[in-house]
Amino acid sequence: MQKLIDTVSSFYATGIEPQAKIFKVGFGQYQDRVVVIYPQTPSRLVYVWADPPYLAWSDPTEIVADSADYPPSAHMDSDGSVYLTYTQQSNLNLLELKMTFSQGSWTVGTVYTICEVGENYFPSILKDSGGRIWVSWTYYDPEAERYYVHSKISQDDGATWGTGPSDPGICLTNGTASCYSQLLFRSPYVHCFYSDDSTLLAYRSYHLQSSGWDSQQDIYSGSQVDDRFCADLSTDNRVGIVFPGTSALLYKEFDGNNWSGVFTVDTCAPQSLSLRFLSIVPWVFWTKEMGSGQSQLFYSYKEDSSFVLPLAFEPGQSSYDRLFCYDDSASGKYQDRTTQAADSTPADVFIPPPAGW
């Protein structure tokens, strides 16, 4: 069953694939309460929540009203509190705040500036086991006219970042025409996965006991590797990542020592990718175009050494095989209009009048 949560006017709506925006409380009286964070308008970030079976959702609650029309990212810690990072509307600064969870509700706290130099987009945020807050994001240098992946750390629950707002953080890439990143904590490492120039998927790692990022490790090189990738961690500490190939949806896995070969999940040009481990099994969700302006949600999961054949998430929303029109008053009561329905010509799906009319 589908449930409409809201109708939004922001450009990115639910964001991009590497960014987290839906979370479930994992303990206590409010266990399994789900909260969703999203840009309701080009400048207003809100959240809604629901309890099982998720049929009734709260009204949207405003978090901030000064967001740029770019997607935010968030992280829920073990206490149910949410850390949110977003791009500020007026100057493209990168900001952060904490939504403290108490007695079933979230209270929005003070907004802090992570970076106030350059232009800052598409952040990813997490909290490690020692309580440090990490952010990676796309940093644009107007002088170099290039995009870089940058990172910063907060030691005091988000109040200060690095040496201050004028500190651009650590640069992780060499600068290209585009890049996107996602942070993932796999103890004792924080991993930063990123795409670079739409041709490379790679990562760098930071050991919690070290003082810097390790060198780059390549995962995949090809075409169409943009913001459509998503990584997740299994309960047995394996890392999985999904990403597009050339007209294919691909998957790789890291066991702590080695990366697997490439698995093909589907032979299509995927959109809206998502990867989630249910215990130790990776489940992949994606949409693919079924017609002009029409997409359908599919899923698959890894069974033994391969992924099962893609399955429609909502079978009732599948594309049609044939389309017939019926008019009891017409001489030919049925007309096959499949061809007309499949093209972009408007107003041609009807029963034509008898000859001579």
C-alpha positions as CSV (number, residue, x, y, z in Angstrom):
1,M,0.0,0.0,0.0
2,Q,1.3,3.5,-0.9
3,K,0.9,6.5,1.3
4,L,1.2,10.1,0.1
5,I,3.3,11.9,2.7
6,D,3.5,15.3,1.1
7,T,3.7,17.2,-2.2
8,V,6.8,19.2,-2.6
9,S,8.1,22.1,-4.8
10,S,11.8,21.7,-4.3
11,F,14.0,20.7,-7.3
12,Y,15.6,17.6,-5.7
13,A,12.6,16.5,-3.7
14,T,13.9,13.3,-1.9
15,G,17.5,14.2,-2.6
16,I,20.3,12.2,-4.3
17,E,21.2,8.5,-3.7
18,P,24.3,8.8,-1.4
19,Q,22.4,11.0,1.1
20,A,20.5,9.6,4.0
21,K,17.0,11.1,4.8
22,I,14.8,8.3,6.4
23,F,15.5,6.8,9.8
24,K,14.0,4.4,12.3
25,V,14.3,4.7,16.1
26,G,15.9,1.5,17.4
27,F,15.0,1.3,21.0
28,G,12.6,1.9,23.9
29,Q,9.0,3.0,23.9
30,Y,9.2,4.6,20.4
31,Q,11.1,1.8,18.8
32,D,10.4,1.6,15.0
33,R,9.1,5.1,14.8
34,V,10.3,6.4,11.4
35,V,11.2,10.0,10.6
36,V,11.7,11.4,7.1
37,I,13.6,14.6,6.4
38,Y,13.1,16.4,3.1
39,P,12.9,19.8,1.4
40,Q,9.3,20.7,1.2
41,T,10.0,23.9,-0.8
42,P,13.1,25.4,-2.3
43,S,14.0,26.9,1.1
44,R,12.1,25.0,3.8
45,L,13.4,21.7,5.3
46,V,10.8,19.7,7.3
47,Y,10.4,16.3,8.9
48,V,7.4,14.0,9.3
49,W,7.2,10.8,11.4
50,A,5.0,7.7,11.7
51,D,4.6,4.6,13.8
52,P,4.0,1.1,12.5
53,P,2.1,0.2,10.3
54,Y,3.0,3.7,8.8
55,L,-0.5,4.5,7.6
56,A,-0.9,7.7,9.5
57,W,1.9,10.4,9.2
58,S,2.4,13.5,11.2
59,D,2.0,17.0,9.7
60,P,5.3,18.4,8.5
61,T,7.4,20.2,11.1
62,E,9.7,23.0,10.0
63,I,13.4,22.5,10.7
64,V,14.9,25.5,8.9
65,A,13.7,28.0,6.3
66,D,17.0,29.2,4.9
67,S,18.0,26.2,2.8
68,A,19.3,26.5,-0.7
69,D,17.4,24.4,-3.3
70,Y,19.9,21.5,-2.9
71,P,19.3,18.3,-0.9
72,P,20.3,18.0,2.8
73,S,21.7,14.9,4.4
74,A,21.2,13.5,7.9
75,H,22.4,10.8,10.4
76,M,20.6,9.3,13.3
77,D,22.7,8.2,16.3
78,S,22.0,5.4,18.8
79,D,20.0,7.8,21.0
80,G,17.5,8.7,18.2
81,S,18.9,12.2,17.7
82,V,19.4,13.4,14.2
83,Y,22.3,15.4,12.8
84,L,21.4,17.4,9.7
85,T,23.7,19.2,7.3
86,Y,22.5,21.5,4.4
87,T,23.5,24.3,2.0
88,Q,22.5,27.8,3.1
89,Q,20.4,29.7,0.6
90,S,22.0,33.2,0.7
91,N,25.7,32.3,0.4
92,L,26.0,28.5,-0.2
93,N,27.7,28.0,3.1
94,L,27.5,24.5,4.6
95,L,25.5,24.4,7.9
96,E,24.8,21.8,10.5
97,L,22.3,21.3,13.4
98,K,21.2,18.6,15.8
99,M,17.6,17.5,16.4
100,T,17.6,16.1,19.9
101,F,15.2,13.1,20.4
102,S,13.4,13.0,23.8
103,Q,10.1,11.5,24.8
104,G,9.1,10.7,21.3
105,S,9.8,14.1,19.6
106,W,12.7,16.0,18.0
107,T,13.8,19.4,19.1
108,V,15.8,21.5,16.6
109,G,18.9,22.9,18.1
110,T,21.4,25.6,17.2
111,V,22.6,25.9,13.6
112,Y,26.4,26.0,13.2
113,T,28.5,26.8,10.2
114,I,30.8,24.1,8.9
115,C,32.3,26.0,5.9
116,E,31.8,29.6,4.8
117,V,34.3,29.7,1.9
118,G,33.8,28.6,-1.7
119,E,30.5,27.0,-2.6
120,N,29.3,23.9,-0.8
121,Y,26.8,21.2,-2.0
122,F,25.6,17.6,-1.5
123,P,26.9,16.8,2.0
124,S,27.0,13.5,3.8
125,I,27.2,13.2,7.6
126,L,27.8,10.5,10.3
127,K,28.8,10.0,13.9
128,D,31.5,7.5,14.8
129,S,31.7,5.2,17.8
130,G,33.8,7.8,19.7
131,G,31.2,10.6,19.3
132,R,33.0,12.6,16.6
133,I,30.8,14.1,13.8
134,W,32.1,13.7,10.2
135,V,31.0,15.6,7.1
136,S,32.0,15.1,3.5
137,W,30.7,17.3,0.7
138,T,31.1,18.7,-2.8
139,Y,33.2,21.8,-2.6
140,Y,33.4,24.2,-5.6
141,D,36.4,26.5,-6.0
142,P,35.3,29.5,-8.1
143,E,38.9,30.4,-9.0
144,A,39.8,26.9,-10.2
145,E,36.3,26.3,-11.6
146,R,36.5,22.8,-10.3
147,Y,34.6,20.5,-7.9
148,Y,36.3,18.7,-5.1
149,V,35.3,16.3,-2.3
150,H,36.2,17.9,1.1
151,S,35.8,16.6,4.6
152,K,35.7,18.0,8.2
153,I,35.4,16.6,11.7
154,S,33.7,18.0,14.8
155,Q,35.0,17.0,18.2
156,D,32.3,18.8,20.2
157,D,29.0,17.5,18.9
158,G,28.9,19.8,15.9
159,A,29.6,23.2,17.6
160,T,32.9,23.7,15.9
161,W,34.4,22.2,12.7
162,G,38.1,22.0,12.1
163,T,39.7,25.4,12.9
164,G,36.5,27.2,12.2
165,P,34.1,28.3,9.4
166,S,36.9,29.7,7.2
167,D,38.7,26.4,7.2
168,P,37.6,24.5,4.0
169,G,38.6,21.2,5.5
170,I,40.6,18.3,3.9
171,C,40.5,18.0,0.1
172,L,40.2,14.3,-0.9
173,T,40.2,14.6,-4.7
174,N,42.1,16.4,-7.4
175,G,39.3,18.5,-8.8
176,T,37.0,17.7,-11.8
177,A,33.8,18.8,-13.5
178,S,31.7,16.9,-10.9
179,C,31.9,14.8,-7.8
180,Y,29.6,13.3,-5.1
181,S,30.4,11.5,-1.8
182,Q,29.0,9.3,0.9
183,L,30.4,8.5,4.4
184,L,30.1,5.1,5.9
185,F,31.4,4.0,9.3
186,R,32.9,0.5,9.5
187,S,34.8,0.3,12.7
188,P,37.6,1.2,13.2
189,Y,37.4,3.1,9.8
190,V,35.4,6.0,8.4
191,H,35.1,5.4,4.7
192,C,34.4,8.2,2.2
193,F,33.0,6.8,-1.1
194,Y,32.9,9.2,-4.0
195,S,32.3,9.4,-7.7
196,D,34.7,11.7,-9.7
197,D,34.1,13.2,-13.1
198,S,31.4,10.7,-13.8
199,T,34.1,8.1,-14.7
200,L,35.4,6.8,-11.4
201,L,34.0,5.3,-8.2
202,A,36.6,5.3,-5.4
203,Y,37.1,5.7,-1.7
204,R,39.5,6.8,1.0
205,S,39.6,5.6,4.6
206,Y,40.4,7.2,7.9
207,H,41.4,4.9,10.9
208,L,40.0,6.3,14.1
209,Q,43.5,6.1,15.7
210,S,45.2,7.8,12.8
211,S,45.5,11.5,11.9
212,G,44.6,11.5,8.2
213,W,43.0,9.9,5.2
214,D,44.6,6.9,3.5
215,S,45.4,7.0,-0.2
216,Q,42.6,6.6,-2.8
217,Q,41.4,3.1,-3.6
218,D,39.6,2.6,-6.9
219,I,36.4,0.5,-7.1
220,Y,35.2,0.9,-10.6
221,S,35.9,3.0,-13.7
222,G,33.6,3.5,-16.6
223,S,30.9,6.0,-17.7
224,Q,27.8,7.3,-16.1
225,V,29.2,7.1,-12.5
226,D,27.6,10.3,-11.2
227,D,25.5,10.8,-8.0
228,R,23.7,7.4,-8.6
229,F,25.6,5.2,-6.1
230,C,24.7,4.0,-2.7
231,A,26.8,2.0,-0.1
232,D,25.6,0.2,3.0
233,L,27.1,-2.1,5.8
234,S,25.9,-5.6,6.7
235,T,25.6,-7.0,10.2
236,D,28.7,-9.2,9.5
237,N,30.7,-6.0,8.6
238,R,30.7,-6.3,4.8
239,V,30.4,-3.2,2.7
240,G,28.2,-3.3,-0.4
241,I,27.9,-0.6,-3.1
242,V,25.5,-0.3,-6.1
243,F,26.2,2.0,-9.1
244,P,25.4,2.3,-12.8
245,G,27.4,0.8,-15.6
246,T,26.8,1.2,-19.3
247,S,23.0,0.3,-19.4
248,A,23.4,-1.9,-16.3
249,L,22.9,-1.8,-12.6
250,L,26.1,-3.1,-10.9
251,Y,27.1,-4.2,-7.4
252,K,30.4,-4.9,-5.6
253,E,31.2,-6.0,-2.1
254,F,34.1,-5.6,0.3
255,D,34.8,-8.3,3.0
256,G,37.4,-6.3,4.9
257,N,40.3,-7.5,2.8
258,N,39.2,-7.7,-0.8
259,W,36.6,-6.4,-3.2
260,S,34.5,-8.9,-5.1
261,G,34.1,-8.9,-8.8
262,V,31.2,-6.9,-10.4
263,F,27.7,-8.4,-10.1
264,T,25.0,-7.4,-12.6
265,V,21.7,-6.7,-10.8
266,D,19.8,-5.6,-13.9
267,T,20.4,-4.8,-17.5
268,C,18.9,-1.3,-17.7
269,A,19.8,2.3,-17.2
270,P,18.9,2.6,-13.5
271,Q,17.5,5.6,-11.6
272,S,17.0,6.3,-7.9
273,L,19.2,3.5,-6.6
274,S,19.1,2.4,-3.0
275,L,21.0,-0.4,-1.2
276,R,20.0,-1.9,2.2
277,F,21.4,-4.9,4.0
278,L,18.7,-6.9,5.8
279,S,21.0,-8.7,8.2
280,I,23.6,-10.1,5.8
281,V,21.6,-10.0,2.6
282,P,22.0,-7.0,0.2
283,W,18.7,-5.7,-1.2
284,V,18.8,-3.3,-4.1
285,F,15.9,-1.0,-5.1
286,W,15.8,1.1,-8.2
287,T,13.5,2.6,-10.8
288,K,13.7,2.2,-14.6
289,E,11.9,4.1,-17.3
290,M,8.8,2.3,-18.7
291,G,7.8,5.1,-21.0
292,S,7.9,8.8,-21.5
293,G,7.7,10.3,-18.0
294,Q,6.8,6.8,-16.5
295,S,9.1,4.9,-14.1
296,Q,8.5,1.7,-12.2
297,L,10.1,0.6,-8.9
298,F,12.0,-2.7,-8.9
299,Y,14.0,-4.7,-6.4
300,S,16.3,-7.6,-6.2
301,Y,18.5,-9.4,-3.6
302,K,21.6,-11.5,-3.6
303,E,21.0,-15.2,-3.2
304,D,24.1,-17.4,-3.1
305,S,26.4,-16.1,-5.8
306,S,24.0,-14.0,-7.8
307,F,21.1,-11.6,-7.7
308,V,17.6,-12.9,-8.3
309,L,15.7,-11.7,-11.4
310,P,14.3,-8.2,-10.9
311,L,10.9,-8.0,-9.3
312,A,8.3,-5.2,-9.6
313,F,7.8,-3.6,-6.2
314,E,4.1,-2.8,-7.1
315,P,3.1,-5.3,-9.8
316,G,-0.2,-3.4,-10.3
317,Q,1.8,-0.5,-11.7
318,S,3.4,-2.4,-14.5
319,S,3.3,-1.2,-18.0
320,Y,0.4,-2.3,-20.2
321,D,0.6,-5.1,-22.8
322,R,-2.4,-4.0,-24.9
323,L,-4.9,-1.1,-24.7
324,F,-8.5,-1.4,-25.9
325,C,-11.2,1.2,-26.0
326,Y,-14.9,0.2,-25.8
327,D,-18.0,2.1,-26.9
328,D,-21.3,0.1,-26.8
329,S,-22.9,2.6,-29.2
330,A,-20.2,2.3,-31.9
331,S,-20.5,-0.1,-34.9
332,G,-17.1,-1.5,-33.9
333,K,-17.5,-1.7,-30.2
334,Y,-13.8,-2.5,-29.5
335,Q,-10.7,-0.8,-30.9
336,D,-7.1,-1.8,-30.3
337,R,-5.4,1.5,-29.5
338,T,-2.1,0.1,-28.2
339,T,0.0,1.8,-30.9
340,Q,-1.6,5.2,-30.2
341,A,-1.1,4.9,-26.4
342,A,2.6,4.0,-26.8
343,D,3.5,7.2,-28.7
344,S,3.6,10.9,-27.7
345,T,0.8,12.1,-29.9
346,P,-1.9,13.7,-27.7
347,A,-5.6,12.9,-27.8
348,D,-5.4,9.9,-30.1
349,V,-6.6,7.2,-27.7
350,F,-10.2,6.9,-28.7
351,I,-12.6,4.9,-30.8
352,P,-12.7,6.5,-34.2
353,P,-16.2,7.2,-35.7
354,P,-17.6,5.0,-38.4
355,A,-16.4,5.8,-41.9
356,G,-18.4,8.6,-43.5
357,W,-19.3,10.4,-40.3
